[in-house]
Amino acid sequence: MASDNSSDEQESMGVQIANQIIDLANTRLESGATVEEIASGLRHAAANFSAFEFFSTDKTPKDPNTTVDDFCNFFEHYLDVHKPKEQPVHGLNNLIEQVKKDF
């Protein structure tokens, strides 16, 4: 009988797989594919494999919205991670630069 993995072990495996997929995406980026092409391929693959998982597992409840919610939560998290850092307010920044020049 196979032992069940703990939630942490499953998440760790999921993160390891995600990192391998990101490595592949970075390799494709370096070889000239656009970020849009790569992202489209990743979304396609994620949807395809998630649908396969949905019909291949005995886990309950079977609700595709759970998978969609998981994706949305990950997407919102990574939007925050990759969001460009805010620049200083231009008016104040310009005033500081002008004062520096004057002295």
N, C-alpha and C positions, 0 to 999 in steps of 0.2 A: 504494500500500500504506500503510495506516494504521500509524503508529508505536505501539508499546506504551508505555503510561504506566508510569513507575516506581512501585514500591510506595508511596513517599512521596507522589507526585502523586495516586494513587488514594485514599490515606488522607485527604489534604487535601481532595479533592473530596467524599469521604464525610463529613468533618467539616463542610464547607460546607453540604451537603444536610441533615445532622442539625440544624445551627443554623437553617436555614430552617424545618424542621419544628417545632422548639422555638418559634420565633417565632410560627408558626401556633397552636400549643398555647397559648401565652401570650395571644394575641389572643382565642382561644375562652374562656380563663379569665376575661379581663377582660369578656367579653360575657355571663358568667353560667353557663357550663358548669362542672360540678364537676370536681375533679381526677380523681375515679374515672371519670367519663364520658370525659374526655380520654385518660387512660391506657389505658382499654379500647379506644378507637378507635385509638390508636397501636399497641397490641399487635396488634390485628386487622389493621391495615394492614401492619405489619412481617411478620406471618406470611403474609399474602396475597402480598406482593411477594417475600418470600423463597422461597415455593413456586414462584412464576413464574420467578424467577431460577434455581432449582434445575433446572427443566426447559428453560430457555432457553440455558443456557451449555454450552460444550463442555469446560469445565475439569474436570479429573479430580484426585483420585478423587471420584466422586459419592457423597457420604455426607451425609445430612441431619444427622447428629450434629455435623458440623463447624459448621454454621450454629447449631445449638442451643448448642454449646460457646462460640462467639463471643458469642452473646446473653448467656449466663450470665456470661462474663468481663466484658462491659460492665456488666451489671446489678450484679455484685459491686463493681466499681470505683465506680459511681455511688451505690451504697448507702453506701459509705465517704465519698464526697464530700458527700452530703447528710445524713449522720448528725448529729443535734444534738450540740453540744459538751457534754462532761460537766460537770456542776455540782459544786462542792466538796462534800465529805462534810458532810451536814447537822449532825451532832453537832459537828464542829470549827467549822463556819461559825457555828452558834448560840453556841458558847462564845466565839468571837472577838467576835461582836456584843454579847454580854452583858458582856464585859470592856470594850469600848468605852463602853457605857452606864454602867458603874460608875466610870469615870474621867472 
